[in-house]
Amino acid sequence: MAVSGFEGYEKRLELQFSGDDPAIAIGLRQLKFELLEEVLHAVQCTVVSAVANQYLDAYVLSESSLFVYPTMIIIKTCGTTQLLKSIHPLLNHARDLGLTLCGCRYTRGSFIFPESQPFPHTSFRDEVIYLEENLPAHVCYRKATVMPSKSSSHSWHVFSASDDEIHMPNDDVLYTVEVCMTELGRNNAKKFFRKPDDGFTGDTAGKEMTRLTGIGEINPNAVICDFAFDPCGYSMNGIDCDRYSTIHVTPEDGYSYASFECMGSIYQDDLVEVLKKVVQIFRPATMSVSITCARSVELWTRVVTGLEKVGLKCRSCAADEFPAGGNVVFQTFTGRRK
């Protein structure tokens, strides 16, 4: 393990809003790009690429991703970004649009280099205190927990806050899955390094990585916005109607890391097949899967069975329920590479 390196593990913030008009057509998507840039400046990252459709705007950032829906915004950032400093300006901008915060969810894994994180990400306790102090009082149903595994280096940190109603995206059959992978297969990780003077831009190099690795086949229906960093690293957002997916890769040997996240339907989407494709692309030695869903479904059991077929064995499983925030199941896997 390297003594110091780039922090791959992301911090993820999801804010949900409501307004007087239940059929808000544009909502947060009205925010001018300059205002979003100001928010990201506070977080210490920038936009490098973007794609949109009739449902949402998706931005690839210098450190991960931003998704903007009419009544929901998701920011996911890695490195030493200060993600939680986006809360105050985002709440102010939403208020100017007549929107009121009704739900907040903050999640992350265990940092590889925790000592490098700036305030308020110096500890989960500091993060929770910061969240408590910066969220409005009416979002009063709150819970924070660290979901453990058999390894102290793989825990899942969750903070959830809501008003007195359940606010899940669109309906109660949707899930969000967050996957964190470490110790990527060396041959797999090499595909995310650029050759010196390759003549590509970040956009064109990103498209080549998407093609060569098979990432584009995870969901062939998705419109993909991708970007390759120099000398290494990769980010991608995919949008398919109102669903998003995102991948981020830090391929350096010693602290290699990749993440995958998507939104799906427990009835319409085959999560197990998606995760099998992801594992085959990265071949991680260790992997964690966190599934958030409003309903208490046995989706996690199918994940265990499916990942066994690609050489990963479930080592731990923890479950918890959050007030108006759904059920979270956190699993860890390890396996031997073939």
Disulfide bonds with the S-S distance in Angstrom:
none
